[in-house]
């Protein structure tokens, strides 16, 4: 069993609990919240936090699957501490997953979770979180290239970086991609 599945099992305990998450997912849309962790400077932007909390509430109202993904070098969920207002909103919702990644891209963690629980159809993935020029960009590109998703949206008001110019440059690069599958909103 690899590190991801061990962490996944620790978070959910029994497989029936994880399956219940997917039974609560009422559509094929996903809100992916990346790296909104206490130790990431960009995650503390008050405007970003307001936008993401509002987006979580909208996702809950739509019945989206909400994935709170954290970054760690150790592979241990203990080393991921999310911003409390984000975690509290997500914890009070049934259709959620909490995943850990050990690289910039969240693709491997998503693929393992979706494969394990036979999730084959995802209509839309909305990406929010930090850092736009690293984890958001790498995850968006990997999802675009490797996952069967109809549409991927980077919600620009829901993303930030500790370097504002790199944030803007990255968003502009995605806008210039002019891809049918990947858009910046």
Secondary structure, 3 states (H helix, E strand, C coil): CCHHHHHHHHHHCCHHHHHHHHHHCCCCEEEEEECCECCCHHHHCHHHHHHHHHHHHHHHHHCCEEEEEEECCCCCHHHCCECHHHHHHHHCCCCEEEEEECCCCCHHHHHHHHHHCCCCCEEEEEEEEECHHHHHHHHHHHHHHHCCEEEEEEEEEEEECCCHHHHHHHHHHHHHHCCCCEEEC
